[in-house]
């Protein structure tokens, strides 16, 4: 089909459904203004940025990858990459199955009022802000907090969990599971609700147990959804949530809690090394994109489910 004919048909469709495109306009404007336009500043990572000259007036770095090389060859690179990968991988490994288990449990619950109550209770923590969540953690595990007061009542020795570096990862992961499991389970609950009741009836007639129904009906039905969400999670494996890590971070757990995002904050805002921090951020994004592409390719080969 000629290009001109294709363009005419496209404009014809736009004119016919102009109301839908008008509704789409705010979303497109948001993406352009807050997602694509800021990419103009990426060139800072390749320049010796000078505030007086601006982004376009600053000189290009020599060599061009000067700040990338500086970060990769720095003494902090191995530690930051290791901490980020371990924390992110453990978070995905521990938190990813929990919404699936919760959704299946609620789906198998025969008393609907119990199912709705549990779903509401587990869904509510998602709306607690990160600052409030960390404040709750500090109030509970501080030397004079709820946990230590309870231990004191039992005549046991007090423990200071937040000052132990070995406790940082369990606290971070378990608090994330508590906060996000109920919200993440909504997607799987919706997927389970779309399963035909005839499958369950046929399984019951064949004498299948609850475990067999879950294994042969529920899990295969939600597997495409789970694979898609796992692929999306892998894309953020280097983008560990900055807010909670930063708020839980202190000098005593810095050896395990210091990740790429907190390091970028320190060198970018506190030390004003804007070109260096921009290079680290761009490096982070590129590696995350490559991981996403690799995981998507593997998932496509193994399960025939992928993002593209």
Backbone as CSV, one residue per row, in Angstrom:
resi,resn,N_x,N_y,N_z,CA_x,CA_y,CA_z,C_x,C_y,C_z
1,UNK,0.853,-1.194,0.000,0.000,0.000,0.000,0.887,1.242,0.000
2,UNK,0.636,2.207,-0.893,1.435,3.425,-0.954,1.421,4.169,0.380
3,UNK,2.517,4.913,0.630,2.641,5.648,1.901,1.557,6.707,2.020
4,UNK,1.280,7.432,0.923,0.282,8.500,0.954,-1.098,7.948,1.283
5,UNK,-1.433,6.784,0.716,-2.733,6.178,0.999,-2.837,5.781,2.467
6,UNK,-1.732,5.256,3.017,-1.720,4.888,4.434,-1.909,6.091,5.335
7,UNK,-1.279,7.204,4.984,-1.421,8.426,5.770,-2.853,8.954,5.725
8,UNK,-3.455,8.910,4.560,-4.840,9.388,4.430,-5.784,8.553,5.275
9,UNK,-5.571,7.229,5.267,-6.432,6.363,6.072,-6.226,6.611,7.569
10,UNK,-4.970,6.884,7.945,-4.680,7.157,9.351,-5.370,8.439,9.806
11,UNK,-5.264,9.503,9.011,-5.925,10.763,9.362,-7.449,10.612,9.360
12,UNK,-7.938,9.772,8.483,-9.382,9.530,8.438,-9.855,8.873,9.724
13,UNK,-9.076,7.920,10.222,-9.425,7.259,11.476,-9.346,8.236,12.650
14,UNK,-8.337,9.120,12.623,-8.195,10.106,13.702,-9.386,11.056,13.723
15,UNK,-9.789,11.526,12.547,-10.939,12.438,12.481,-12.220,11.738,12.922
16,UNK,-12.353,10.470,12.589,-13.562,9.727,12.949,-13.645,9.501,14.459
17,UNK,-12.504,9.237,15.094,-12.492,8.935,16.530,-11.711,10.007,17.300
18,UNK,-11.930,11.272,16.953,-11.142,12.339,17.552,-11.356,12.443,19.062
19,UNK,-12.539,12.028,19.567,-12.787,12.103,21.010,-11.828,11.190,21.779
20,UNK,-11.584,9.994,21.245,-10.673,9.062,21.915,-9.240,9.587,21.913
21,UNK,-8.831,10.184,20.813,-7.482,10.729,20.744,-7.338,11.948,21.659
22,UNK,-8.430,12.685,21.849,-8.406,13.824,22.765,-8.212,13.347,24.211
23,UNK,-8.849,12.235,24.555,-8.658,11.657,25.880,-7.232,11.139,26.067
24,UNK,-6.633,10.701,24.970,-5.275,10.177,25.027,-4.229,11.281,25.136
25,UNK,-4.599,12.500,24.744,-3.647,13.605,24.678,-2.961,13.909,26.012
26,UNK,-3.669,13.989,27.155,-2.970,14.281,28.424,-1.894,13.247,28.762
27,UNK,-2.159,11.971,28.506,-1.163,10.935,28.785,0.064,11.098,27.899
28,UNK,-0.177,11.396,26.625,0.940,11.601,25.697,1.760,12.822,26.114
29,UNK,1.063,13.890,26.503,1.751,15.099,26.946,2.598,14.823,28.197
30,UNK,2.059,14.025,29.109,2.808,13.664,30.322,4.082,12.915,29.962
31,UNK,3.973,11.945,29.060,5.151,11.170,28.663,6.196,12.049,27.991
32,UNK,5.745,12.949,27.140,6.683,13.805,26.416,7.392,14.764,27.370
33,UNK,6.627,15.387,28.270,7.191,16.417,29.144,8.054,15.841,30.266
34,UNK,7.620,14.739,30.846,8.289,14.227,32.043,9.095,12.952,31.814
35,UNK,9.009,12.347,30.630,9.769,11.133,30.355,10.765,11.302,29.215
36,UNK,10.320,11.919,28.127,11.190,12.024,26.956,12.002,13.321,26.937
37,UNK,11.380,14.440,27.261,12.113,15.714,27.238,13.293,15.735,28.204
38,UNK,13.160,15.186,29.430,14.329,15.165,30.331,15.516,14.376,29.802
39,UNK,15.297,13.516,28.786,16.423,12.775,28.214,17.439,13.702,27.554
40,UNK,17.035,14.938,27.314,17.970,15.931,26.787,19.155,16.095,27.725
41,UNK,18.913,15.922,29.016,19.979,16.093,30.001,20.930,14.923,30.102
42,UNK,20.662,13.833,29.375,21.555,12.665,29.432,22.962,13.019,28.968
43,UNK,23.068,14.006,28.083,24.379,14.354,27.542,25.327,14.886,28.616
44,UNK,24.789,15.235,29.803,25.661,15.662,30.898,26.661,14.558,31.245
45,UNK,26.223,13.294,31.093,27.095,12.171,31.425,28.320,12.119,30.534
46,UNK,28.281,12.787,29.375,29.395,12.761,28.431,30.121,14.102,28.371
47,UNK,29.797,15.002,29.303,30.387,16.334,29.278,30.982,16.697,30.634
48,UNK,31.924,17.638,30.608,32.411,18.257,31.837,31.481,19.423,32.136
49,UNK,30.393,19.115,32.824,29.303,20.084,32.946,29.711,21.293,33.758
50,UNK,29.334,22.444,33.245,29.606,23.716,33.902,28.286,24.472,34.028
51,UNK,27.921,24.834,35.268,26.630,25.487,35.510,26.509,26.799,34.753
52,UNK,27.621,27.519,34.597,27.568,28.802,33.907,27.368,28.663,32.407
53,UNK,27.870,27.583,31.835,27.751,27.368,30.389,26.490,26.598,30.013
54,UNK,25.896,25.896,30.973,24.705,25.118,30.677,25.041,23.783,30.040
55,UNK,23.996,23.037,29.726,24.210,21.696,29.178,24.826,21.758,27.783
56,UNK,24.242,22.548,26.920,24.731,22.585,25.536,26.072,23.297,25.414
57,UNK,26.363,24.220,26.317,27.619,24.979,26.221,28.803,24.308,26.874
58,UNK,28.581,23.323,27.696,29.684,22.641,28.382,30.499,21.805,27.403
59,UNK,31.800,21.670,27.716,32.698,20.934,26.835,32.478,19.426,26.982
60,UNK,32.667,18.708,25.857,32.590,17.253,25.900,33.777,16.707,26.670
61,UNK,33.529,15.656,27.425,34.590,15.052,28.229,35.607,14.365,27.330
62,UNK,36.847,14.338,27.773,37.916,13.663,27.042,38.587,12.661,27.978
63,UNK,38.482,11.366,27.688,37.700,10.749,26.610,36.204,10.867,26.857
64,UNK,35.405,10.520,25.859,33.970,10.728,25.927,33.333,9.925,27.062
65,UNK,33.849,8.728,27.319,33.314,7.860,28.382,34.102,8.016,29.685
66,UNK,34.618,9.185,29.910,35.487,9.457,31.060,34.825,9.085,32.385
67,UNK,33.578,9.491,32.583,32.921,9.271,33.871,32.436,7.832,34.022
68,UNK,32.113,7.181,32.931,31.751,5.763,32.997,32.972,4.928,33.409
69,UNK,34.100,5.240,32.798,35.346,4.529,33.131,35.726,4.792,34.576
70,UNK,35.530,6.040,34.999,35.862,6.400,36.383,35.021,5.616,37.379
71,UNK,33.735,5.439,37.074,32.865,4.699,37.991,33.214,3.210,38.008
72,UNK,33.399,2.616,36.832,33.682,1.183,36.756,35.017,0.843,37.403
73,UNK,35.976,1.753,37.298,37.305,1.490,37.862,37.435,1.952,39.314
74,UNK,36.378,2.539,39.867,36.461,3.032,41.239,36.415,1.888,42.241
75,UNK,36.861,2.176,43.449,36.875,1.160,44.505,35.470,0.820,44.972
76,UNK,34.506,1.712,44.728,33.130,1.490,45.194,32.305,0.640,44.236
77,UNK,32.770,0.469,43.005,31.943,-0.171,41.987,31.525,-1.588,42.371
78,UNK,32.464,-2.420,42.740,32.169,-3.821,43.068,31.216,-3.916,44.252
79,UNK,31.476,-3.116,45.289,30.621,-3.150,46.482,29.209,-2.686,46.171
80,UNK,29.078,-1.605,45.423,27.752,-1.068,45.096,26.966,-2.043,44.221
81,UNK,27.629,-2.586,43.208,26.945,-3.523,42.303,26.532,-4.787,43.053
82,UNK,27.399,-5.280,43.915,27.091,-6.481,44.694,25.911,-6.242,45.622
83,UNK,25.945,-5.128,46.366,24.841,-4.821,47.289,23.519,-4.653,46.551
84,UNK,23.573,-3.981,45.410,22.352,-3.733,44.645,21.770,-5.030,44.102
85,UNK,22.609,-5.866,43.511,22.135,-7.125,42.931,21.603,-8.075,44.003
86,UNK,22.314,-8.185,45.117,21.874,-9.099,46.179,20.555,-8.641,46.772
87,UNK,20.452,-7.355,47.099,19.226,-6.841,47.712,18.045,-6.963,46.764
88,UNK,18.242,-6.608,45.500,17.160,-6.668,44.527,16.762,-8.106,44.225
89,UNK,17.750,-8.983,44.063,17.455,-10.391,43.751,16.729,-11.068,44.906
90,UNK,17.171,-10.813,46.130,16.491,-11.392,47.292,15.074,-10.858,47.425
91,UNK,14.898,-9.582,47.121,13.564,-8.986,47.201,12.615,-9.642,46.207
92,UNK,13.077,-9.820,44.969,12.243,-10.463,43.949,11.968,-11.915,44.314
93,UNK,13.016,-12.642,44.735,12.869,-14.064,45.046,11.914,-14.306,46.215
94,UNK,11.978,-13.434,47.218,11.145,-13.626,48.411,9.737,-13.056,48.255
95,UNK,9.617,-11.944,47.552,8.319,-11.270,47.477,7.472,-11.709,46.291
96,UNK,8.101,-12.198,45.213,7.333,-12.537,44.013,6.327,-13.661,44.241
97,UNK,6.653,-14.746,44.957,5.666,-15.823,45.129,4.534,-15.482,46.086
98,UNK,4.741,-14.501,46.961,3.759,-14.237,48.012,2.391,-13.799,47.473
99,UNK,2.315,-12.870,46.513,0.993,-12.511,45.962,0.287,-13.692,45.304
100,UNK,1.052,-14.582,44.680,0.452,-15.763,44.048,-0.165,-16.669,45.105
101,UNK,0.565,-16.909,46.182,0.054,-17.753,47.271,-1.177,-17.131,47.912
102,UNK,-1.136,-15.807,48.115,-2.281,-15.122,48.711,-3.496,-15.190,47.797
103,UNK,-3.294,-14.960,46.500,-4.413,-14.985,45.552,-5.044,-16.373,45.480
104,UNK,-4.218,-17.408,45.440,-4.743,-18.777,45.389,-5.484,-19.120,46.678
105,UNK,-4.944,-18.683,47.814,-5.601,-18.951,49.097,-6.959,-18.272,49.169
106,UNK,-7.019,-17.024,48.725,-8.300,-16.309,48.740,-9.281,-16.921,47.752
107,UNK,-8.780,-17.398,46.630,-9.647,-18.017,45.626,-10.244,-19.328,46.129
108,UNK,-9.499,-20.040,46.967,-9.977,-21.321,47.493,-10.807,-21.164,48.763
109,UNK,-10.831,-19.962,49.301,-11.608,-19.732,50.528,-13.100,-19.822,50.213
110,UNK,-13.815,-20.658,50.947,-15.235,-20.880,50.682,-16.115,-19.784,51.274
111,UNK,-15.672,-19.156,52.342,-16.435,-18.075,52.970,-16.009,-16.749,52.350
112,UNK,-16.881,-16.188,51.540,-16.539,-14.997,50.784,-16.275,-13.787,51.682
113,UNK,-16.976,-13.700,52.803,-16.752,-12.552,53.682,-15.356,-12.607,54.303
114,UNK,-14.869,-13.809,54.566,-13.499,-13.953,55.055,-12.503,-13.559,53.961
115,UNK,-12.772,-13.989,52.751,-11.896,-13.657,51.622,-11.830,-12.145,51.393
116,UNK,-12.987,-11.478,51.428,-13.020,-10.024,51.222,-12.323,-9.293,52.360
117,UNK,-12.516,-9.774,53.590,-11.888,-9.123,54.743,-10.366,-9.242,54.686
118,UNK,-9.891,-10.445,54.377,-8.442,-10.664,54.287,-7.845,-9.851,53.141
119,UNK,-8.540,-9.794,52.021,-8.043,-9.026,50.883,-7.946,-7.544,51.220
120,UNK,-8.962,-7.024,51.914,-8.937,-5.607,52.299,-7.816,-5.323,53.283
121,UNK,-7.643,-6.191,54.275,-6.614,-5.987,55.297,-5.218,-6.041,54.689
122,UNK,-4.987,-6.986,53.792,-3.663,-7.109,53.173,-3.417,-6.031,52.112
123,UNK,-4.485,-5.439,51.598,-4.368,-4.403,50.563,-4.028,-3.040,51.166
124,UNK,-4.496,-2.798,52.401,-4.361,-1.472,53.020,-2.914,-1.009,53.220
125,UNK,-1.963,-1.866,53.632,-0.592,-1.364,53.855,0.045,-0.717,52.639
126,UNK,-0.436,-1.032,51.440,0.158,-0.456,50.237,0.043,1.063,50.227
127,UNK,-0.977,1.602,50.866,-1.222,3.048,50.844,-0.453,3.794,51.932
128,UNK,0.323,3.070,52.725,1.185,3.716,53.708,2.425,4.241,52.999
129,UNK,2.753,5.499,53.202,3.920,6.066,52.529,5.201,5.443,53.071
130,UNK,6.258,5.537,52.276,7.535,4.942,52.665,8.070,5.561,53.939
131,UNK,7.910,6.876,54.083,8.400,7.563,55.281,7.676,7.062,56.525
132,UNK,6.374,6.913,56.421,5.595,6.420,57.557,5.969,4.976,57.871
133,UNK,6.161,4.166,56.825,6.534,2.768,57.027,7.861,2.653,57.768
134,UNK,8.851,3.424,57.341,10.154,3.386,58.012,10.040,3.899,59.438
135,UNK,9.207,4.906,59.650,8.992,5.403,61.015,8.387,4.316,61.895
136,UNK,7.453,3.549,61.356,6.869,2.437,62.102,7.919,1.384,62.445
137,UNK,8.785,1.100,61.480,9.851,0.118,61.717,10.779,0.595,62.826
138,UNK,11.139,1.877,62.782,12.034,2.416,63.804,11.381,2.428,65.171
139,UNK,10.090,2.733,65.223,9.386,2.728,66.500,9.284,1.319,67.081
140,UNK,9.142,0.346,66.216,8.998,-1.034,66.682,10.326,-1.641,67.137
141,UNK,11.396,-1.354,66.388,12.661,-2.040,66.638,13.721,-1.172,67.309
142,UNK,13.372,0.014,67.728,14.327,0.852,68.448,14.617,0.245,69.823
143,UNK,15.691,0.672,70.496,16.012,0.112,71.821,14.874,0.242,72.831
144,UNK,14.013,1.236,72.662,12.885,1.418,73.569,11.545,1.197,72.853
145,UNK,11.594,0.450,71.750,10.393,0.218,70.967,9.567,-0.953,71.461
146,UNK,8.542,-1.268,70.670,7.573,-2.293,71.039,8.231,-3.663,71.219
147,UNK,9.106,-4.049,70.279,9.725,-5.375,70.330,10.597,-5.527,71.569
148,UNK,11.424,-4.519,71.845,12.315,-4.603,72.994,11.564,-4.502,74.321
149,UNK,10.483,-3.750,74.330,9.658,-3.704,75.545,9.023,-5.068,75.818
150,UNK,8.624,-5.752,74.760,8.061,-7.086,74.912,9.116,-8.075,75.412
151,UNK,10.334,-7.958,74.852,11.423,-8.824,75.309,11.767,-8.554,76.771
152,UNK,11.685,-7.289,77.149,11.965,-6.938,78.539,10.916,-7.534,79.477
153,UNK,9.670,-7.559,79.026,8.614,-8.180,79.835,8.885,-9.663,80.043
154,UNK,9.478,-10.301,79.040,9.804,-11.719,79.136,11.153,-11.952,79.809
155,UNK,11.744,-10.858,80.335,13.047,-10.922,81.007,14.145,-11.432,80.063
156,UNK,14.031,-11.008,78.806,15.044,-11.359,77.815,15.887,-10.142,77.498
157,UNK,17.045,-10.355,76.934,17.961,-9.257,76.629,17.451,-8.461,75.431
158,UNK,17.577,-7.135,75.523,17.156,-6.282,74.423,18.096,-6.435,73.233
159,UNK,17.551,-6.209,72.047,18.347,-6.265,70.821,18.118,-4.988,70.020
160,UNK,19.162,-4.517,69.397,19.056,-3.319,68.557,19.198,-3.745,67.101
161,UNK,18.061,-4.103,66.506,18.063,-4.668,65.155,18.550,-3.671,64.115
162,UNK,18.155,-2.428,64.252,18.462,-1.438,63.227,19.935,-1.074,63.182
163,UNK,20.682,-1.358,64.236,22.108,-1.037,64.246,22.967,-2.191,63.746
164,UNK,22.357,-3.355,63.518,23.100,-4.524,63.029,23.019,-4.570,61.507
165,UNK,24.159,-4.595,60.836,24.157,-4.585,59.378,23.514,-5.845,58.797
166,UNK,23.624,-6.949,59.527,23.044,-8.214,59.042,21.521,-8.198,59.049
167,UNK,20.927,-7.246,59.763,19.464,-7.178,59.860,18.852,-6.294,58.786
168,UNK,19.681,-5.535,58.066,19.137,-4.579,57.100,18.328,-5.264,56.011
169,UNK,18.910,-6.293,55.384,18.214,-6.955,54.283,16.925,-7.641,54.726
170,UNK,16.910,-8.408,55.838,15.636,-9.001,56.275,14.569,-7.959,56.584
171,UNK,14.955,-6.853,57.231,13.978,-5.802,57.549,13.433,-5.173,56.274
172,UNK,14.316,-4.892,55.328,13.899,-4.283,54.057,12.956,-5.207,53.292
173,UNK,13.318,-6.478,53.187,12.535,-7.429,52.387,11.198,-7.742,53.051
174,UNK,11.216,-8.040,54.349,9.980,-8.417,55.043,8.990,-7.252,55.102
175,UNK,9.486,-6.038,55.293,8.583,-4.879,55.295,7.978,-4.656,53.913
176,UNK,8.770,-4.939,52.862,8.244,-4.824,51.498,7.184,-5.865,51.210
177,UNK,7.389,-7.087,51.703,6.386,-8.142,51.527,5.094,-7.767,52.235
178,UNK,5.215,-7.280,53.458,4.024,-6.884,54.225,3.262,-5.768,53.526
179,UNK,3.998,-4.825,52.933,3.349,-3.667,52.326,2.784,-3.948,50.946
180,UNK,3.446,-4.786,50.153,3.051,-4.904,48.754,2.341,-6.165,48.340
181,UNK,2.281,-7.172,49.219,1.688,-8.448,48.825,0.215,-8.318,48.458
182,UNK,-0.553,-7.649,49.293,-1.989,-7.515,49.042,-2.290,-6.788,47.751
183,UNK,-1.538,-5.721,47.470,-1.758,-4.954,46.243,-1.381,-5.768,45.010
184,UNK,-0.239,-6.468,45.081,0.208,-7.262,43.939,-0.707,-8.445,43.670
185,UNK,-1.383,-8.933,44.710,-2.259,-10.101,44.548,-3.505,-9.790,43.733
186,UNK,-3.848,-8.509,43.600,-5.062,-8.127,42.878,-5.020,-8.627,41.440
187,UNK,-3.852,-8.529,40.803,-3.711,-8.960,39.407,-3.979,-10.458,39.282
188,UNK,-3.432,-11.218,40.215,-3.618,-12.674,40.164,-5.051,-13.068,40.526
189,UNK,-5.667,-12.335,41.433,-7.067,-12.595,41.775,-7.952,-12.375,40.555
190,UNK,-7.654,-11.317,39.803,-8.415,-11.047,38.577,-8.207,-12.160,37.556
191,UNK,-6.967,-12.662,37.457,-6.688,-13.755,36.516,-7.414,-15.035,36.932
192,UNK,-7.457,-15.305,38.223,-8.137,-16.507,38.716,-9.646,-16.416,38.539
193,UNK,-10.178,-15.201,38.649,-11.629,-15.040,38.492,-12.085,-15.305,37.060
194,UNK,-11.141,-15.266,36.120,-11.494,-15.509,34.725,-11.457,-16.972,34.330
195,UNK,-11.092,-17.837,35.257,-11.054,-19.268,34.959,-12.480,-19.815,34.917
196,UNK,-12.781,-20.599,33.915,-14.121,-21.160,33.764,-14.440,-22.111,34.914
197,UNK,-15.629,-21.992,35.476,-16.058,-22.876,36.565,-16.209,-24.326,36.093
198,UNK,-16.361,-24.506,34.780,-16.495,-25.864,34.255,-15.230,-26.691,34.488
199,UNK,-14.081,-26.034,34.503,-12.837,-26.752,34.771,-12.834,-27.321,36.184
200,UNK,-13.286,-26.490,37.140,-13.337,-26.958,38.529,-14.379,-28.069,38.694
201,UNK,-15.513,-27.925,38.015,-16.559,-28.948,38.110,-16.079,-30.268,37.536
202,UNK,-15.388,-30.215,36.411,-14.857,-31.435,35.795,-13.802,-32.086,36.693
203,UNK,-12.962,-31.240,37.330,-11.936,-31.772,38.227,-12.568,-32.413,39.455
204,UNK,-13.651,-31.803,39.959,-14.337,-32.368,41.124,-14.956,-33.717,40.789
205,UNK,-15.554,-33.807,39.616,-16.153,-35.079,39.185,-15.084,-36.170,39.069
206,UNK,-13.883,-35.764,38.619,-12.790,-36.732,38.473,-12.133,-37.069,39.804
207,UNK,-12.613,-36.428,40.882,-12.081,-36.730,42.207,-10.804,-35.995,42.558
208,UNK,-10.553,-34.857,41.908,-9.334,-34.094,42.185,-9.421,-33.412,43.546
209,UNK,-8.314,-33.386,44.251,-8.248,-32.686,45.535,-8.014,-31.200,45.297
210,UNK,-8.053,-30.411,46.384,-7.818,-28.969,46.264,-6.404,-28.705,45.738
211,UNK,-5.439,-29.466,46.265,-4.053,-29.279,45.819,-3.901,-29.589,44.335
212,UNK,-4.589,-30.616,43.871,-4.516,-30.973,42.449,-5.187,-29.922,41.576
213,UNK,-6.284,-29.347,42.059,-6.939,-28.273,41.304,-6.019,-27.064,41.197
214,UNK,-5.355,-26.732,42.307,-4.428,-25.595,42.297,-3.288,-25.842,41.331
215,UNK,-2.725,-27.050,41.359,-1.550,-27.367,40.545,-1.875,-27.478,39.055
216,UNK,-3.030,-28.030,38.732,-3.345,-28.313,37.331,-4.281,-27.274,36.691
217,UNK,-4.925,-26.432,37.511,-5.846,-25.442,36.944,-5.391,-24.017,37.263
218,UNK,-5.238,-23.716,38.555,-4.936,-22.341,38.968,-3.572,-21.877,38.474
219,UNK,-2.534,-22.649,38.781,-1.179,-22.220,38.426,-0.980,-22.091,36.916
220,UNK,-1.394,-23.077,36.085,-1.250,-22.874,34.628,-2.030,-21.676,34.103
221,UNK,-3.160,-21.360,34.750,-3.982,-20.250,34.269,-3.348,-18.895,34.552
222,UNK,-2.647,-18.772,35.686,-2.043,-17.476,36.030,-0.575,-17.403,35.620
223,UNK,-0.036,-18.483,35.061,1.376,-18.488,34.695,1.740,-17.402,33.682
224,UNK,0.958,-17.154,32.613,1.319,-16.055,31.701,1.406,-14.705,32.409
225,UNK,0.457,-14.446,33.311,0.488,-13.189,34.076,1.724,-13.125,34.948
226,UNK,2.049,-14.243,35.608,3.221,-14.283,36.484,4.508,-14.060,35.697
227,UNK,4.598,-14.623,34.510,5.802,-14.472,33.687,5.981,-13.017,33.261
228,UNK,4.895,-12.380,32.847,4.968,-10.970,32.442,5.424,-10.099,33.605
229,UNK,4.863,-10.311,34.782,5.243,-9.517,35.954,6.680,-9.799,36.373
230,UNK,7.121,-11.040,36.212,8.509,-11.373,36.534,9.473,-10.686,35.575
231,UNK,9.108,-10.625,34.302,9.947,-9.930,33.320,10.059,-8.447,33.683
232,UNK,8.932,-7.839,34.034,8.946,-6.426,34.420,9.772,-6.203,35.681
233,UNK,9.700,-7.143,36.616,10.492,-7.025,37.845,11.982,-7.118,37.549
234,UNK,12.360,-7.958,36.609,13.776,-8.111,36.272,14.354,-6.839,35.670
235,UNK,13.499,-6.029,35.032,13.975,-4.784,34.452,14.377,-3.757,35.485
236,UNK,13.915,-3.934,36.716,14.256,-2.986,37.783,15.199,-3.604,38.804
237,UNK,15.953,-4.618,38.378,16.813,-5.331,39.318,17.931,-4.435,39.859
238,UNK,18.346,-3.439,39.104,19.363,-2.500,39.582,18.761,-1.229,40.153
239,UNK,17.448,-1.077,40.029,16.781,0.127,40.521,16.087,-0.154,41.850
240,UNK,16.896,-0.492,42.850,16.337,-0.742,44.178,15.717,0.549,44.701
241,UNK,14.534,0.431,45.326,13.838,1.617,45.822,14.720,2.511,46.668
242,UNK,14.963,3.716,46.207,15.879,4.634,46.891,15.351,5.058,48.250
243,UNK,14.057,5.390,48.322,13.521,6.017,49.525,13.706,5.153,50.766
244,UNK,13.257,3.902,50.697,13.312,3.056,51.893,14.743,2.686,52.252
245,UNK,15.569,2.421,51.247,16.975,2.117,51.516,17.652,3.293,52.195
246,UNK,17.400,4.488,51.677,18.035,5.692,52.223,17.573,5.976,53.652
247,UNK,16.284,5.776,53.921,15.757,6.060,55.250,16.192,5.020,56.282
248,UNK,16.400,3.783,55.848,16.858,2.738,56.761,18.375,2.722,56.909
249,UNK,19.045,3.500,56.092,20.506,3.476,56.056,21.104,4.272,57.217
250,UNK,22.151,3.720,57.803,22.932,4.437,58.817,24.380,3.981,58.719
251,UNK,25.237,4.590,59.508,26.661,4.296,59.410,26.998,2.857,59.810
252,UNK,26.139,2.235,60.614,26.414,0.886,61.097,26.081,-0.191,60.056
253,UNK,25.130,0.109,59.147,24.773,-0.885,58.120,25.178,-0.449,56.710
254,UNK,26.033,0.579,56.631,26.405,1.136,55.332,27.078,0.112,54.426
255,UNK,27.788,-0.847,54.997,28.503,-1.812,54.165,27.559,-2.701,53.356
256,UNK,26.296,-2.858,53.818,25.322,-3.664,53.079,24.190,-2.833,52.472
257,UNK,23.947,-1.665,53.024,22.802,-0.863,52.570,23.161,0.141,51.486
258,UNK,24.427,0.363,51.258,24.829,1.335,50.239,24.676,0.718,48.863
259,UNK,23.718,1.226,48.081,23.443,0.712,46.739,23.681,1.828,45.722
260,UNK,23.499,1.501,44.461,23.813,2.461,43.395,22.980,3.736,43.530
261,UNK,21.690,3.603,43.832,20.814,4.778,43.894,21.208,5.718,45.035
262,UNK,21.596,5.188,46.186,22.011,6.054,47.295,23.375,6.676,47.009
263,UNK,24.223,5.941,46.306,25.535,6.487,45.937,25.380,7.642,44.950
264,UNK,24.451,7.498,44.010,24.173,8.581,43.062,23.694,9.825,43.799
265,UNK,22.861,9.632,44.814,22.384,10.774,45.607,23.543,11.493,46.288
266,UNK,24.472,10.728,46.847,25.577,11.348,47.585,26.522,12.105,46.660
267,UNK,26.901,11.470,45.547,27.866,12.132,44.661,27.190,13.207,43.809
268,UNK,25.884,13.059,43.555,25.202,14.027,42.711,24.740,15.266,43.445
269,UNK,24.018,15.075,44.548,23.450,16.216,45.265,24.346,16.716,46.398
270,UNK,24.938,15.794,47.131,25.764,16.220,48.258,27.143,16.684,47.811
271,UNK,27.731,16.007,46.825,29.072,16.377,46.356,29.060,17.203,45.076
272,UNK,27.870,17.383,44.485,27.696,18.212,43.281,28.530,17.720,42.097
273,UNK,28.730,16.400,41.995,29.416,15.820,40.833,28.348,15.373,39.841
274,UNK,27.775,16.322,39.130,26.602,16.055,38.317,26.905,15.165,37.110
275,UNK,28.001,15.404,36.456,28.349,14.574,35.295,28.617,13.139,35.716
276,UNK,29.318,12.980,36.833,29.643,11.644,37.337,28.381,10.897,37.752
277,UNK,27.486,11.575,38.469,26.248,10.919,38.909,25.335,10.606,37.733
278,UNK,25.305,11.482,36.713,24.499,11.221,35.518,25.024,10.004,34.768
279,UNK,26.333,9.849,34.730,26.931,8.687,34.069,26.558,7.401,34.803
280,UNK,26.561,7.451,36.127,26.188,6.264,36.911,24.724,5.913,36.668
281,UNK,23.867,6.938,36.663,22.449,6.701,36.413,22.193,6.125,35.036
282,UNK,22.900,6.620,34.028,22.745,6.115,32.664,23.274,4.681,32.560
283,UNK,24.385,4.409,33.208,24.924,3.049,33.252,23.896,2.099,33.872
284,UNK,23.281,2.530,34.940,22.250,1.734,35.616,21.089,1.432,34.681
285,UNK,20.629,2.434,33.951,19.488,2.262,33.051,19.817,1.338,31.887
286,UNK,21.015,1.474,31.337,21.414,0.638,30.196,21.507,-0.827,30.617
287,UNK,22.130,-1.095,31.755,22.257,-2.474,32.226,20.882,-3.059,32.539
288,UNK,19.993,-2.257,33.134,18.641,-2.735,33.431,17.888,-3.085,32.159
289,UNK,18.055,-2.274,31.122,17.409,-2.558,29.839,17.930,-3.849,29.224
290,UNK,19.239,-4.064,29.302,19.831,-5.297,28.767,19.329,-6.524,29.523
291,UNK,19.219,-6.399,30.841,18.708,-7.514,31.649,17.259,-7.810,31.265
292,UNK,16.470,-6.761,31.067,15.072,-6.932,30.668,14.965,-7.653,29.336
293,UNK,15.800,-7.281,28.370,15.779,-7.918,27.057,16.175,-9.389,27.162
294,UNK,17.205,-9.689,27.958,17.662,-11.083,28.110,16.606,-11.944,28.781
295,UNK,16.018,-11.431,29.873,14.991,-12.199,30.585,13.766,-12.401,29.699
296,UNK,13.408,-11.390,28.922,12.274,-11.511,28.012,12.532,-12.583,26.954
297,UNK,13.771,-12.640,26.439,14.119,-13.650,25.435,14.066,-15.055,26.027
298,UNK,14.592,-15.207,27.251,14.568,-16.518,27.906,13.136,-16.957,28.177
299,UNK,12.305,-16.030,28.667,10.906,-16.352,28.963,10.148,-16.732,27.696
300,UNK,10.479,-16.078,26.598,9.802,-16.379,25.333,10.129,-17.784,24.851
301,UNK,11.377,-18.203,25.060,11.788,-19.545,24.635,11.222,-20.635,25.537
302,UNK,11.172,-20.344,26.865,10.766,-21.371,27.815,9.243,-21.484,27.982
303,UNK,8.552,-20.342,27.925,7.112,-20.368,28.207,6.255,-19.817,27.080
304,UNK,6.888,-19.293,26.019,6.160,-18.697,24.894,5.315,-17.500,25.336
305,UNK,5.708,-16.890,26.457,5.056,-15.680,26.951,6.120,-14.604,27.101
306,UNK,5.875,-13.433,26.545,6.876,-12.370,26.614,6.187,-11.022,26.416
307,UNK,6.982,-9.970,26.640,6.458,-8.615,26.452,6.352,-8.273,24.975
308,UNK,7.268,-8.817,24.176,7.229,-8.558,22.728,7.731,-9.777,21.972
